[in-house]
Amino acid sequence: MGHVIGAALSGDVIFAEWATRAKIPCVGSVEELSSFLQAEPVDWLFSVANPFILPPDVFGQVRQGAFNYHDGPLPRYAGTHATSWALLAQETEYAITWHRIDDGV
């Protein structure tokens, strides 16, 4: 659809290999991402299944905004195992949450 993924931050080797094959620059640390964004500004930052807490200087370099994805309806389910908790609780409805990243957690 004409969108370009400017870079990916991941500590996962399999994901990093995929990104390399897809010709997407992949950085391994928040510091590397910050340096990348200084040199190659982007419009949007999406934090999806990300274990890193991004400091304000990182998302402050993004032109339009930064968003975080939670694999669970906040505040009821949050964290890495949110989907598993919902399955164990035999939930019949489920959701995801997107929220804009700002100065706090």
Buried (B, 14 or more C-beta within 10 A) or exposed (E): EEEEEBBBBBEBEEBBEBBEEEEBBBBBEBEBBBEBBEEEEBEEBBBEEBEEEBEEEBBEBBEEEBBBEBBBBEEBBBEEEBBEBBEEEEBEEBEEBEEEBEEEE
